[in-house]
Amino acid sequence: MRRTPLVPVALVLLAVAGVGCASEPSPAAPVVSPSPTTPESTAEAPVAATTAAAEPVVVPEGFERVAATVTAADGTICELCLWLADDNDRRARGLMFVTDLGDADGMAFRYDSPRSGNFWMKNTLLPLSIAFFDPAGAYLDSFDMEPCTADPCPTYPTPNEFLIAIEAVEGGLPDLGIGPGSTLALSDMPCA
């Protein structure tokens, strides 16, 4: 799994915070995931903090963090905290320009009804993995997506009839209990 210099620091911070299911939860990075009918966003991401080396750390802003539970195929239960993108503007912005997930395991893209379409990585700085779940919370598929900061950016077709997509740092889905045979329960409750 490829990682940038910020990722080891974020892993330590998340491990100390006890976020996620695995002993070393993975932080996520930027992505843009417009719905099939949402135009591309060119919004600037705010800088939330800076590191000692003066590298900007950009965390998601304007999103709520909600609790989720993943039941892995082997029955392991993973309690997650996810940024929630649940309207067209938030879904279009997604993890654009983000360099650190902060106090969350990933981002959940929740739709009002099942759909198919494409995700993309416009203005995304880190590689991501994405998983899709049907209306009953059953795992449908997952794949990796590469960052893209210059046009044209490739699109990644989704499985048919997904309701929720979860993005995490590339390679981090298994640490969250997400894979074939897993189920997701996404709540509207804030993370504990």
Buried (B, 14 or more C-beta within 10 A) or exposed (E): EEBBEBBEBBBEBBBEEEBBBBEEBBBBBBBBBBBEEBEEBEEEBEEBEEEEEEEBBBBBEEBBBBBBBBBBEEEEEBBBBBBBBBEBEBBBBBBBBBBBBBBBBBBBBBBEEEBEBEBBBBBBBBBBBBBBBBEEBEBBBBBEBBBBEEEEBEBBEBBEEBBBBBBBBBBBBBBBBBBEEBBBEBEEEEBE
